[in-house]
Amino acid sequence: MSASITNESSRINLRTSADAKAMIERAAALMGTTVSGFMLQNAYEAARRVVSDYDTLMLTQRDFEAFASSVEKPPKPKAALRKLMARR
C-alpha cells in the first residue's frame, strides 16, 4: 500500500452483511493483508478511477482536431460579443 494513502488519524466506519464481511475477510487473507488494508487499498483505487473518469474528457480524433483548430484559429468576434465584452 502506498504511504500516501496510509493515514491512521482518520476513520471510516461502515456496516455490512455477514456474507459481505466474510467475503472481504477471505479476500484480505488471500491477499496477505488485513481487512482494513484490503478495504483501504481497494476503496482508494476505486475512488481514483471515479475521479479520473469524472475529470477526463475523451474526444474522437475528429472532435479533437476541430477543438484544436478552433483554439489555434478562433473565429473573429461578432458585434454582439464585442458589445458584451465592452460592458462594465
PyMOL Python script that loads the backbone (N, CA, C, O; Angstrom):
from pymol import cmd

cmd.read_pdbstr("""\
ATOM      1  N   MET A   1       0.848  -1.181   0.000  1.00  0.00           N
ATOM      2  CA  MET A   1       0.000   0.000   0.000  1.00  0.00           C
ATOM      3  C   MET A   1       0.889   1.238   0.000  1.00  0.00           C
ATOM      4  O   MET A   1       1.908   1.291   0.689  1.00  0.00           O
ATOM      5  N   SER A   2       0.493   2.211  -0.768  1.00  0.00           N
ATOM      6  CA  SER A   2       1.246   3.449  -0.873  1.00  0.00           C
ATOM      7  C   SER A   2       1.223   4.215   0.446  1.00  0.00           C
ATOM      8  O   SER A   2       0.199   4.271   1.127  1.00  0.00           O
ATOM      9  N   ALA A   3       2.368   4.805   0.795  1.00  0.00           N
ATOM     10  CA  ALA A   3       2.439   5.593   2.026  1.00  0.00           C
ATOM     11  C   ALA A   3       1.520   6.797   1.965  1.00  0.00           C
ATOM     12  O   ALA A   3       1.102   7.310   3.003  1.00  0.00           O
ATOM     13  N   SER A   4       1.197   7.261   0.750  1.00  0.00           N
ATOM     14  CA  SER A   4       0.350   8.450   0.620  1.00  0.00           C
ATOM     15  C   SER A   4      -1.096   8.185   1.026  1.00  0.00           C
ATOM     16  O   SER A   4      -1.828   9.129   1.326  1.00  0.00           O
ATOM     17  N   ILE A   5      -1.527   6.916   1.042  1.00  0.00           N
ATOM     18  CA  ILE A   5      -2.897   6.645   1.440  1.00  0.00           C
ATOM     19  C   ILE A   5      -2.985   6.050   2.842  1.00  0.00           C
ATOM     20  O   ILE A   5      -4.083   5.800   3.338  1.00  0.00           O
ATOM     21  N   THR A   6      -1.845   5.821   3.482  1.00  0.00           N
ATOM     22  CA  THR A   6      -1.858   5.327   4.847  1.00  0.00           C
ATOM     23  C   THR A   6      -1.975   6.519   5.776  1.00  0.00           C
ATOM     24  O   THR A   6      -1.060   7.337   5.878  1.00  0.00           O
ATOM     25  N   ASN A   7      -3.116   6.609   6.455  1.00  0.00           N
ATOM     26  CA  ASN A   7      -3.353   7.728   7.352  1.00  0.00           C
ATOM     27  C   ASN A   7      -4.161   7.198   8.518  1.00  0.00           C
ATOM     28  O   ASN A   7      -5.373   7.012   8.411  1.00  0.00           O
ATOM     29  N   GLU A   8      -3.493   6.955   9.626  1.00  0.00           N
ATOM     30  CA  GLU A   8      -4.155   6.332  10.763  1.00  0.00           C
ATOM     31  C   GLU A   8      -4.913   7.327  11.623  1.00  0.00           C
ATOM     32  O   GLU A   8      -5.480   6.938  12.644  1.00  0.00           O
ATOM     33  N   SER A   9      -4.943   8.602  11.244  1.00  0.00           N
ATOM     34  CA  SER A   9      -5.644   9.581  12.062  1.00  0.00           C
ATOM     35  C   SER A   9      -7.088   9.791  11.616  1.00  0.00           C
ATOM     36  O   SER A   9      -7.845  10.474  12.306  1.00  0.00           O
ATOM     37  N   SER A  10      -7.481   9.229  10.496  1.00  0.00           N
ATOM     38  CA  SER A  10      -8.856   9.365  10.000  1.00  0.00           C
ATOM     39  C   SER A  10      -9.525   7.998  10.004  1.00  0.00           C
ATOM     40  O   SER A  10      -8.897   6.979   9.718  1.00  0.00           O
ATOM     41  N   ARG A  11     -10.813   7.998  10.333  1.00  0.00           N
ATOM     42  CA  ARG A  11     -11.570   6.745  10.375  1.00  0.00           C
ATOM     43  C   ARG A  11     -12.726   6.789   9.401  1.00  0.00           C
ATOM     44  O   ARG A  11     -13.299   7.843   9.124  1.00  0.00           O
ATOM     45  N   ILE A  12     -13.053   5.620   8.889  1.00  0.00           N
ATOM     46  CA  ILE A  12     -14.261   5.416   8.107  1.00  0.00           C
ATOM     47  C   ILE A  12     -14.937   4.186   8.697  1.00  0.00           C
ATOM     48  O   ILE A  12     -14.331   3.116   8.759  1.00  0.00           O
ATOM     49  N   ASN A  13     -16.157   4.326   9.119  1.00  0.00           N
ATOM     50  CA  ASN A  13     -16.911   3.200   9.662  1.00  0.00           C
ATOM     51  C   ASN A  13     -18.011   2.817   8.688  1.00  0.00           C
ATOM     52  O   ASN A  13     -18.601   3.674   8.031  1.00  0.00           O
ATOM     53  N   LEU A  14     -18.284   1.509   8.602  1.00  0.00           N
ATOM     54  CA  LEU A  14     -19.382   1.069   7.761  1.00  0.00           C
ATOM     55  C   LEU A  14     -19.982  -0.212   8.313  1.00  0.00           C
ATOM     56  O   LEU A  14     -19.350  -0.953   9.066  1.00  0.00           O
ATOM     57  N   ARG A  15     -21.206  -0.443   7.917  1.00  0.00           N
ATOM     58  CA  ARG A  15     -21.899  -1.677   8.296  1.00  0.00           C
ATOM     59  C   ARG A  15     -22.139  -2.478   7.018  1.00  0.00           C
ATOM     60  O   ARG A  15     -22.335  -1.921   5.938  1.00  0.00           O
ATOM     61  N   THR A  16     -22.118  -3.798   7.175  1.00  0.00           N
ATOM     62  CA  THR A  16     -22.335  -4.666   6.031  1.00  0.00           C
ATOM     63  C   THR A  16     -22.999  -5.953   6.488  1.00  0.00           C
ATOM     64  O   THR A  16     -23.166  -6.191   7.684  1.00  0.00           O
ATOM     65  N   SER A  17     -23.368  -6.764   5.539  1.00  0.00           N
ATOM     66  CA  SER A  17     -23.971  -8.061   5.876  1.00  0.00           C
ATOM     67  C   SER A  17     -22.871  -9.026   6.325  1.00  0.00           C
ATOM     68  O   SER A  17     -21.687  -8.811   6.063  1.00  0.00           O
ATOM     69  N   ALA A  18     -23.286 -10.076   6.995  1.00  0.00           N
ATOM     70  CA  ALA A  18     -22.332 -11.093   7.440  1.00  0.00           C
ATOM     71  C   ALA A  18     -21.665 -11.757   6.237  1.00  0.00           C
ATOM     72  O   ALA A  18     -20.477 -12.075   6.289  1.00  0.00           O
ATOM     73  N   ASP A  19     -22.410 -11.967   5.163  1.00  0.00           N
ATOM     74  CA  ASP A  19     -21.842 -12.580   3.954  1.00  0.00           C
ATOM     75  C   ASP A  19     -20.779 -11.690   3.326  1.00  0.00           C
ATOM     76  O   ASP A  19     -19.712 -12.169   2.939  1.00  0.00           O
ATOM     77  N   ALA A  20     -21.065 -10.400   3.223  1.00  0.00           N
ATOM     78  CA  ALA A  20     -20.091  -9.474   2.640  1.00  0.00           C
ATOM     79  C   ALA A  20     -18.847  -9.399   3.517  1.00  0.00           C
ATOM     80  O   ALA A  20     -17.729  -9.372   3.002  1.00  0.00           O
ATOM     81  N   LYS A  21     -19.029  -9.367   4.826  1.00  0.00           N
ATOM     82  CA  LYS A  21     -17.890  -9.319   5.747  1.00  0.00           C
ATOM     83  C   LYS A  21     -17.016 -10.560   5.585  1.00  0.00           C
ATOM     84  O   LYS A  21     -15.790 -10.462   5.533  1.00  0.00           O
ATOM     85  N   ALA A  22     -17.650 -11.723   5.507  1.00  0.00           N
ATOM     86  CA  ALA A  22     -16.894 -12.968   5.350  1.00  0.00           C
ATOM     87  C   ALA A  22     -16.120 -12.971   4.031  1.00  0.00           C
ATOM     88  O   ALA A  22     -14.975 -13.421   3.982  1.00  0.00           O
ATOM     89  N   MET A  23     -16.740 -12.474   2.973  1.00  0.00           N
ATOM     90  CA  MET A  23     -16.067 -12.431   1.673  1.00  0.00           C
ATOM     91  C   MET A  23     -14.863 -11.486   1.712  1.00  0.00           C
ATOM     92  O   MET A  23     -13.798 -11.805   1.184  1.00  0.00           O
ATOM     93  N   ILE A  24     -15.040 -10.332   2.334  1.00  0.00           N
ATOM     94  CA  ILE A  24     -13.946  -9.355   2.445  1.00  0.00           C
ATOM     95  C   ILE A  24     -12.819  -9.926   3.295  1.00  0.00           C
ATOM     96  O   ILE A  24     -11.647  -9.765   2.952  1.00  0.00           O
ATOM     97  N   GLU A  25     -13.151 -10.584   4.387  1.00  0.00           N
ATOM     98  CA  GLU A  25     -12.128 -11.193   5.237  1.00  0.00           C
ATOM     99  C   GLU A  25     -11.366 -12.274   4.479  1.00  0.00           C
ATOM    100  O   GLU A  25     -10.147 -12.383   4.609  1.00  0.00           O
ATOM    101  N   ARG A  26     -12.071 -13.060   3.700  1.00  0.00           N
ATOM    102  CA  ARG A  26     -11.413 -14.106   2.921  1.00  0.00           C
ATOM    103  C   ARG A  26     -10.484 -13.496   1.870  1.00  0.00           C
ATOM    104  O   ARG A  26      -9.348 -13.937   1.697  1.00  0.00           O
ATOM    105  N   ALA A  27     -10.978 -12.487   1.180  1.00  0.00           N
ATOM    106  CA  ALA A  27     -10.157 -11.833   0.155  1.00  0.00           C
ATOM    107  C   ALA A  27      -8.911 -11.206   0.781  1.00  0.00           C
ATOM    108  O   ALA A  27      -7.817 -11.309   0.225  1.00  0.00           O
ATOM    109  N   ALA A  28      -9.071 -10.563   1.925  1.00  0.00           N
ATOM    110  CA  ALA A  28      -7.920  -9.963   2.608  1.00  0.00           C
ATOM    111  C   ALA A  28      -6.908 -11.032   2.979  1.00  0.00           C
ATOM    112  O   ALA A  28      -5.705 -10.844   2.795  1.00  0.00           O
ATOM    113  N   ALA A  29      -7.387 -12.149   3.499  1.00  0.00           N
ATOM    114  CA  ALA A  29      -6.480 -13.241   3.871  1.00  0.00           C
ATOM    115  C   ALA A  29      -5.747 -13.780   2.648  1.00  0.00           C
ATOM    116  O   ALA A  29      -4.545 -14.038   2.709  1.00  0.00           O
ATOM    117  N   LEU A  30      -6.458 -13.950   1.544  1.00  0.00           N
ATOM    118  CA  LEU A  30      -5.832 -14.440   0.312  1.00  0.00           C
ATOM    119  C   LEU A  30      -4.767 -13.474  -0.203  1.00  0.00           C
ATOM    120  O   LEU A  30      -3.773 -13.891  -0.798  1.00  0.00           O
ATOM    121  N   MET A  31      -4.985 -12.186   0.030  1.00  0.00           N
ATOM    122  CA  MET A  31      -4.023 -11.169  -0.403  1.00  0.00           C
ATOM    123  C   MET A  31      -2.905 -10.972   0.621  1.00  0.00           C
ATOM    124  O   MET A  31      -1.945 -10.246   0.363  1.00  0.00           O
ATOM    125  N   GLY A  32      -3.031 -11.610   1.767  1.00  0.00           N
ATOM    126  CA  GLY A  32      -1.996 -11.496   2.795  1.00  0.00           C
ATOM    127  C   GLY A  32      -1.992 -10.141   3.471  1.00  0.00           C
ATOM    128  O   GLY A  32      -0.930  -9.640   3.839  1.00  0.00           O
ATOM    129  N   THR A  33      -3.152  -9.541   3.642  1.00  0.00           N
ATOM    130  CA  THR A  33      -3.244  -8.223   4.260  1.00  0.00           C
ATOM    131  C   THR A  33      -4.369  -8.229   5.288  1.00  0.00           C
ATOM    132  O   THR A  33      -5.104  -9.209   5.414  1.00  0.00           O
ATOM    133  N   THR A  34      -4.492  -7.145   6.008  1.00  0.00           N
ATOM    134  CA  THR A  34      -5.579  -7.004   6.969  1.00  0.00           C
ATOM    135  C   THR A  34      -6.849  -6.594   6.244  1.00  0.00           C
ATOM    136  O   THR A  34      -6.805  -6.146   5.098  1.00  0.00           O
ATOM    137  N   VAL A  35      -7.971  -6.749   6.915  1.00  0.00           N
ATOM    138  CA  VAL A  35      -9.241  -6.291   6.340  1.00  0.00           C
ATOM    139  C   VAL A  35      -9.172  -4.789   6.096  1.00  0.00           C
ATOM    140  O   VAL A  35      -9.587  -4.309   5.041  1.00  0.00           O
ATOM    141  N   SER A  36      -8.652  -4.054   7.063  1.00  0.00           N
ATOM    142  CA  SER A  36      -8.542  -2.596   6.885  1.00  0.00           C
ATOM    143  C   SER A  36      -7.652  -2.251   5.703  1.00  0.00           C
ATOM    144  O   SER A  36      -8.007  -1.401   4.886  1.00  0.00           O
ATOM    145  N   GLY A  37      -6.502  -2.901   5.604  1.00  0.00           N
ATOM    146  CA  GLY A  37      -5.596  -2.644   4.486  1.00  0.00           C
ATOM    147  C   GLY A  37      -6.221  -2.986   3.158  1.00  0.00           C
ATOM    148  O   GLY A  37      -6.093  -2.235   2.191  1.00  0.00           O
ATOM    149  N   PHE A  38      -6.903  -4.126   3.105  1.00  0.00           N
ATOM    150  CA  PHE A  38      -7.577  -4.557   1.886  1.00  0.00           C
ATOM    151  C   PHE A  38      -8.652  -3.559   1.473  1.00  0.00           C
ATOM    152  O   PHE A  38      -8.733  -3.156   0.313  1.00  0.00           O
ATOM    153  N   MET A  39      -9.470  -3.172   2.435  1.00  0.00           N
ATOM    154  CA  MET A  39     -10.558  -2.240   2.123  1.00  0.00           C
ATOM    155  C   MET A  39     -10.029  -0.871   1.733  1.00  0.00           C
ATOM    156  O   MET A  39     -10.533  -0.258   0.792  1.00  0.00           O
ATOM    157  N   LEU A  40      -9.026  -0.387   2.439  1.00  0.00           N
ATOM    158  CA  LEU A  40      -8.464   0.923   2.123  1.00  0.00           C
ATOM    159  C   LEU A  40      -7.869   0.938   0.722  1.00  0.00           C
ATOM    160  O   LEU A  40      -8.126   1.855  -0.059  1.00  0.00           O
ATOM    161  N   GLN A  41      -7.074  -0.079   0.405  1.00  0.00           N
ATOM    162  CA  GLN A  41      -6.435  -0.113  -0.911  1.00  0.00           C
ATOM    163  C   GLN A  41      -7.474  -0.168  -2.022  1.00  0.00           C
ATOM    164  O   GLN A  41      -7.374   0.572  -3.000  1.00  0.00           O
ATOM    165  N   ASN A  42      -8.469  -1.035  -1.882  1.00  0.00           N
ATOM    166  CA  ASN A  42      -9.473  -1.191  -2.942  1.00  0.00           C
ATOM    167  C   ASN A  42     -10.403   0.010  -3.034  1.00  0.00           C
ATOM    168  O   ASN A  42     -10.774   0.415  -4.135  1.00  0.00           O
ATOM    169  N   ALA A  43     -10.784   0.584  -1.904  1.00  0.00           N
ATOM    170  CA  ALA A  43     -11.632   1.774  -1.941  1.00  0.00           C
ATOM    171  C   ALA A  43     -10.872   2.954  -2.539  1.00  0.00           C
ATOM    172  O   ALA A  43     -11.434   3.736  -3.305  1.00  0.00           O
ATOM    173  N   TYR A  44      -9.604   3.078  -2.189  1.00  0.00           N
ATOM    174  CA  TYR A  44      -8.782   4.169  -2.720  1.00  0.00           C
ATOM    175  C   TYR A  44      -8.631   4.045  -4.238  1.00  0.00           C
ATOM    176  O   TYR A  44      -8.774   5.032  -4.960  1.00  0.00           O
ATOM    177  N   GLU A  45      -8.341   2.832  -4.722  1.00  0.00           N
ATOM    178  CA  GLU A  45      -8.200   2.630  -6.169  1.00  0.00           C
ATOM    179  C   GLU A  45      -9.514   2.912  -6.894  1.00  0.00           C
ATOM    180  O   GLU A  45      -9.515   3.523  -7.963  1.00  0.00           O
ATOM    181  N   ALA A  46     -10.632   2.470  -6.317  1.00  0.00           N
ATOM    182  CA  ALA A  46     -11.938   2.744  -6.930  1.00  0.00           C
ATOM    183  C   ALA A  46     -12.219   4.243  -6.944  1.00  0.00           C
ATOM    184  O   ALA A  46     -12.730   4.770  -7.932  1.00  0.00           O
ATOM    185  N   ALA A  47     -11.892   4.922  -5.868  1.00  0.00           N
ATOM    186  CA  ALA A  47     -12.107   6.373  -5.798  1.00  0.00           C
ATOM    187  C   ALA A  47     -11.261   7.094  -6.843  1.00  0.00           C
ATOM    188  O   ALA A  47     -11.743   8.022  -7.492  1.00  0.00           O
ATOM    189  N   ARG A  48     -10.021   6.684  -7.011  1.00  0.00           N
ATOM    190  CA  ARG A  48      -9.158   7.299  -8.037  1.00  0.00           C
ATOM    191  C   ARG A  48      -9.740   7.104  -9.437  1.00  0.00           C
ATOM    192  O   ARG A  48      -9.699   8.020 -10.259  1.00  0.00           O
ATOM    193  N   ARG A  49     -10.282   5.915  -9.710  1.00  0.00           N
ATOM    194  CA  ARG A  49     -10.893   5.664 -11.025  1.00  0.00           C
ATOM    195  C   ARG A  49     -12.102   6.557 -11.245  1.00  0.00           C
ATOM    196  O   ARG A  49     -12.262   7.130 -12.322  1.00  0.00           O
ATOM    197  N   VAL A  50     -12.951   6.681 -10.237  1.00  0.00           N
ATOM    198  CA  VAL A  50     -14.150   7.524 -10.357  1.00  0.00           C
ATOM    199  C   VAL A  50     -13.748   8.968 -10.618  1.00  0.00           C
ATOM    200  O   VAL A  50     -14.287   9.611 -11.518  1.00  0.00           O
ATOM    201  N   VAL A  51     -12.810   9.477  -9.841  1.00  0.00           N
ATOM    202  CA  VAL A  51     -12.367  10.867 -10.007  1.00  0.00           C
ATOM    203  C   VAL A  51     -11.714  11.053 -11.374  1.00  0.00           C
ATOM    204  O   VAL A  51     -11.955  12.058 -12.042  1.00  0.00           O
ATOM    205  N   SER A  52     -10.896  10.099 -11.792  1.00  0.00           N
ATOM    206  CA  SER A  52     -10.248  10.192 -13.101  1.00  0.00           C
ATOM    207  C   SER A  52     -11.281  10.188 -14.221  1.00  0.00           C
ATOM    208  O   SER A  52     -11.181  10.977 -15.161  1.00  0.00           O
ATOM    209  N   ASP A  53     -12.272   9.304 -14.126  1.00  0.00           N
ATOM    210  CA  ASP A  53     -13.321   9.270 -15.149  1.00  0.00           C
ATOM    211  C   ASP A  53     -14.097  10.580 -15.186  1.00  0.00           C
ATOM    212  O   ASP A  53     -14.472  11.052 -16.260  1.00  0.00           O
ATOM    213  N   TYR A  54     -14.336  11.161 -14.033  1.00  0.00           N
ATOM    214  CA  TYR A  54     -15.079  12.417 -13.938  1.00  0.00           C
ATOM    215  C   TYR A  54     -14.261  13.585 -14.502  1.00  0.00           C
ATOM    216  O   TYR A  54     -14.810  14.482 -15.141  1.00  0.00           O
ATOM    217  N   ASP A  55     -12.946  13.566 -14.262  1.00  0.00           N
ATOM    218  CA  ASP A  55     -12.080  14.677 -14.647  1.00  0.00           C
ATOM    219  C   ASP A  55     -11.525  14.566 -16.068  1.00  0.00           C
ATOM    220  O   ASP A  55     -10.906  15.513 -16.553  1.00  0.00           O
ATOM    221  N   THR A  56     -11.729  13.444 -16.739  1.00  0.00           N
ATOM    222  CA  THR A  56     -11.136  13.215 -18.052  1.00  0.00           C
ATOM    223  C   THR A  56     -12.182  13.377 -19.144  1.00  0.00           C
ATOM    224  O   THR A  56     -13.272  12.810 -19.061  1.00  0.00           O
ATOM    225  N   LEU A  57     -11.853  14.138 -20.148  1.00  0.00           N
ATOM    226  CA  LEU A  57     -12.729  14.343 -21.297  1.00  0.00           C
ATOM    227  C   LEU A  57     -12.153  13.563 -22.474  1.00  0.00           C
ATOM    228  O   LEU A  57     -11.018  13.801 -22.886  1.00  0.00           O
ATOM    229  N   MET A  58     -12.920  12.649 -23.003  1.00  0.00           N
ATOM    230  CA  MET A  58     -12.473  11.840 -24.135  1.00  0.00           C
ATOM    231  C   MET A  58     -13.108  12.385 -25.407  1.00  0.00           C
ATOM    232  O   MET A  58     -14.317  12.610 -25.464  1.00  0.00           O
ATOM    233  N   LEU A  59     -12.277  12.595 -26.430  1.00  0.00           N
ATOM    234  CA  LEU A  59     -12.754  13.088 -27.724  1.00  0.00           C
ATOM    235  C   LEU A  59     -12.345  12.127 -28.818  1.00  0.00           C
ATOM    236  O   LEU A  59     -11.311  11.466 -28.719  1.00  0.00           O
ATOM    237  N   THR A  60     -13.149  12.050 -29.858  1.00  0.00           N
ATOM    238  CA  THR A  60     -12.723  11.315 -31.047  1.00  0.00           C
ATOM    239  C   THR A  60     -11.614  12.131 -31.710  1.00  0.00           C
ATOM    240  O   THR A  60     -11.443  13.312 -31.405  1.00  0.00           O
ATOM    241  N   GLN A  61     -10.874  11.513 -32.601  1.00  0.00           N
ATOM    242  CA  GLN A  61      -9.813  12.229 -33.306  1.00  0.00           C
ATOM    243  C   GLN A  61     -10.389  13.420 -34.068  1.00  0.00           C
ATOM    244  O   GLN A  61      -9.795  14.498 -34.080  1.00  0.00           O
ATOM    245  N   ARG A  62     -11.541  13.227 -34.701  1.00  0.00           N
ATOM    246  CA  ARG A  62     -12.178  14.309 -35.458  1.00  0.00           C
ATOM    247  C   ARG A  62     -12.568  15.463 -34.544  1.00  0.00           C
ATOM    248  O   ARG A  62     -12.336  16.625 -34.878  1.00  0.00           O
ATOM    249  N   ASP A  63     -13.163  15.148 -33.382  1.00  0.00           N
ATOM    250  CA  ASP A  63     -13.562  16.188 -32.441  1.00  0.00           C
ATOM    251  C   ASP A  63     -12.344  16.915 -31.870  1.00  0.00           C
ATOM    252  O   ASP A  63     -12.373  18.132 -31.687  1.00  0.00           O
ATOM    253  N   PHE A  64     -11.266  16.161 -31.586  1.00  0.00           N
ATOM    254  CA  PHE A  64     -10.051  16.793 -31.082  1.00  0.00           C
ATOM    255  C   PHE A  64      -9.477  17.752 -32.119  1.00  0.00           C
ATOM    256  O   PHE A  64      -9.065  18.861 -31.778  1.00  0.00           O
ATOM    257  N   GLU A  65      -9.449  17.336 -33.369  1.00  0.00           N
ATOM    258  CA  GLU A  65      -8.917  18.201 -34.423  1.00  0.00           C
ATOM    259  C   GLU A  65      -9.762  19.461 -34.577  1.00  0.00           C
ATOM    260  O   GLU A  65      -9.220  20.545 -34.789  1.00  0.00           O
ATOM    261  N   ALA A  66     -11.087  19.329 -34.472  1.00  0.00           N
ATOM    262  CA  ALA A  66     -11.962  20.503 -34.551  1.00  0.00           C
ATOM    263  C   ALA A  66     -11.706  21.436 -33.375  1.00  0.00           C
ATOM    264  O   ALA A  66     -11.663  22.654 -33.544  1.00  0.00           O
ATOM    265  N   PHE A  67     -11.535  20.865 -32.176  1.00  0.00           N
ATOM    266  CA  PHE A  67     -11.244  21.676 -30.993  1.00  0.00           C
ATOM    267  C   PHE A  67      -9.899  22.391 -31.151  1.00  0.00           C
ATOM    268  O   PHE A  67      -9.805  23.596 -30.921  1.00  0.00           O
ATOM    269  N   ALA A  68      -8.863  21.650 -31.541  1.00  0.00           N
ATOM    270  CA  ALA A  68      -7.533  22.237 -31.697  1.00  0.00           C
ATOM    271  C   ALA A  68      -7.547  23.337 -32.752  1.00  0.00           C
ATOM    272  O   ALA A  68      -6.909  24.375 -32.580  1.00  0.00           O
ATOM    273  N   SER A  69      -8.267  23.111 -33.834  1.00  0.00           N
ATOM    274  CA  SER A  69      -8.368  24.117 -34.891  1.00  0.00           C
ATOM    275  C   SER A  69      -9.031  25.389 -34.384  1.00  0.00           C
ATOM    276  O   SER A  69      -8.586  26.493 -34.700  1.00  0.00           O
ATOM    277  N   SER A  70     -10.097  25.240 -33.595  1.00  0.00           N
ATOM    278  CA  SER A  70     -10.791  26.426 -33.085  1.00  0.00           C
ATOM    279  C   SER A  70      -9.941  27.176 -32.062  1.00  0.00           C
ATOM    280  O   SER A  70     -10.076  28.391 -31.923  1.00  0.00           O
ATOM    281  N   VAL A  71      -9.073  26.474 -31.350  1.00  0.00           N
ATOM    282  CA  VAL A  71      -8.174  27.146 -30.399  1.00  0.00           C
ATOM    283  C   VAL A  71      -7.058  27.865 -31.150  1.00  0.00           C
ATOM    284  O   VAL A  71      -6.691  28.988 -30.805  1.00  0.00           O
ATOM    285  N   GLU A  72      -6.523  27.211 -32.179  1.00  0.00           N
ATOM    286  CA  GLU A  72      -5.423  27.798 -32.946  1.00  0.00           C
ATOM    287  C   GLU A  72      -5.889  28.953 -33.830  1.00  0.00           C
ATOM    288  O   GLU A  72      -5.158  29.926 -34.011  1.00  0.00           O
ATOM    289  N   LYS A  73      -7.094  28.851 -34.378  1.00  0.00           N
ATOM    290  CA  LYS A  73      -7.618  29.879 -35.279  1.00  0.00           C
ATOM    291  C   LYS A  73      -9.037  30.229 -34.863  1.00  0.00           C
ATOM    292  O   LYS A  73      -9.989  29.827 -35.530  1.00  0.00           O
ATOM    293  N   PRO A  74      -9.194  30.967 -33.779  1.00  0.00           N
ATOM    294  CA  PRO A  74     -10.556  31.290 -33.327  1.00  0.00           C
ATOM    295  C   PRO A  74     -11.264  32.202 -34.324  1.00  0.00           C
ATOM    296  O   PRO A  74     -10.620  33.000 -35.006  1.00  0.00           O
ATOM    297  N   PRO A  75     -12.592  32.084 -34.410  1.00  0.00           N
ATOM    298  CA  PRO A  75     -13.329  32.960 -35.330  1.00  0.00           C
ATOM    299  C   PRO A  75     -13.287  34.402 -34.828  1.00  0.00           C
ATOM    300  O   PRO A  75     -13.114  34.653 -33.636  1.00  0.00           O
ATOM    301  N   LYS A  76     -13.446  35.331 -35.746  1.00  0.00           N
ATOM    302  CA  LYS A  76     -13.487  36.746 -35.369  1.00  0.00           C
ATOM    303  C   LYS A  76     -14.737  36.990 -34.528  1.00  0.00           C
ATOM    304  O   LYS A  76     -15.800  36.450 -34.831  1.00  0.00           O
ATOM    305  N   PRO A  77     -14.617  37.800 -33.473  1.00  0.00           N
ATOM    306  CA  PRO A  77     -15.791  38.052 -32.628  1.00  0.00           C
ATOM    307  C   PRO A  77     -16.868  38.819 -33.395  1.00  0.00           C
ATOM    308  O   PRO A  77     -16.576  39.727 -34.174  1.00  0.00           O
ATOM    309  N   LYS A  78     -18.097  38.435 -33.158  1.00  0.00           N
ATOM    310  CA  LYS A  78     -19.232  39.103 -33.788  1.00  0.00           C
ATOM    311  C   LYS A  78     -19.549  40.373 -32.991  1.00  0.00           C
ATOM    312  O   LYS A  78     -19.060  40.557 -31.876  1.00  0.00           O
ATOM    313  N   ALA A  79     -20.367  41.236 -33.575  1.00  0.00           N
ATOM    314  CA  ALA A  79     -20.706  42.520 -32.953  1.00  0.00           C
ATOM    315  C   ALA A  79     -21.319  42.327 -31.566  1.00  0.00           C
ATOM    316  O   ALA A  79     -21.014  43.085 -30.646  1.00  0.00           O
ATOM    317  N   ALA A  80     -22.178  41.320 -31.408  1.00  0.00           N
ATOM    318  CA  ALA A  80     -22.830  41.096 -30.112  1.00  0.00           C
ATOM    319  C   ALA A  80     -21.804  40.743 -29.041  1.00  0.00           C
ATOM    320  O   ALA A  80     -21.932  41.181 -27.897  1.00  0.00           O
ATOM    321  N   LEU A  81     -20.791  39.960 -29.394  1.00  0.00           N
ATOM    322  CA  LEU A  81     -19.753  39.603 -28.424  1.00  0.00           C
ATOM    323  C   LEU A  81     -18.906  40.822 -28.079  1.00  0.00           C
ATOM    324  O   LEU A  81     -18.574  41.035 -26.913  1.00  0.00           O
ATOM    325  N   ARG A  82     -18.557  41.620 -29.077  1.00  0.00           N
ATOM    326  CA  ARG A  82     -17.772  42.832 -28.799  1.00  0.00           C
ATOM    327  C   ARG A  82     -18.543  43.768 -27.878  1.00  0.00           C
ATOM    328  O   ARG A  82     -17.967  44.367 -26.969  1.00  0.00           O
ATOM    329  N   LYS A  83     -19.857  43.894 -28.114  1.00  0.00           N
ATOM    330  CA  LYS A  83     -20.712  44.760 -27.274  1.00  0.00           C
ATOM    331  C   LYS A  83     -20.757  44.211 -25.832  1.00  0.00           C
ATOM    332  O   LYS A  83     -20.648  44.972 -24.870  1.00  0.00           O
ATOM    333  N   LEU A  84     -20.916  42.900 -25.698  1.00  0.00           N
ATOM    334  CA  LEU A  84     -20.968  42.283 -24.372  1.00  0.00           C
ATOM    335  C   LEU A  84     -19.641  42.484 -23.628  1.00  0.00           C
ATOM    336  O   LEU A  84     -19.639  42.814 -22.442  1.00  0.00           O
ATOM    337  N   MET A  85     -18.537  42.289 -24.310  1.00  0.00           N
ATOM    338  CA  MET A  85     -17.215  42.419 -23.667  1.00  0.00           C
ATOM    339  C   MET A  85     -16.897  43.872 -23.310  1.00  0.00           C
ATOM    340  O   MET A  85     -16.080  44.124 -22.425  1.00  0.00           O
ATOM    341  N   ALA A  86     -17.529  44.821 -23.985  1.00  0.00           N
ATOM    342  CA  ALA A  86     -17.296  46.247 -23.704  1.00  0.00           C
ATOM    343  C   ALA A  86     -18.046  46.703 -22.457  1.00  0.00           C
ATOM    344  O   ALA A  86     -17.726  47.747 -21.888  1.00  0.00           O
ATOM    345  N   ARG A  87     -19.044  45.924 -22.027  1.00  0.00           N
ATOM    346  CA  ARG A  87     -19.829  46.314 -20.832  1.00  0.00           C
ATOM    347  C   ARG A  87     -18.960  46.285 -19.587  1.00  0.00           C
ATOM    348  O   ARG A  87     -18.020  45.498 -19.477  1.00  0.00           O
ATOM    349  N   ARG A  88     -19.300  47.167 -18.650  1.00  0.00           N
ATOM    350  CA  ARG A  88     -18.556  47.178 -17.389  1.00  0.00           C
ATOM    351  C   ARG A  88     -19.430  46.783 -16.262  1.00  0.00           C
ATOM    352  O   ARG A  88     -18.978  46.734 -15.118  1.00  0.00           O
TER     353      ARG A  88
END
""", "prot")
cmd.dss("prot")
cmd.show_as("cartoon", "prot")
cmd.util.cbc("prot")
cmd.orient("prot")
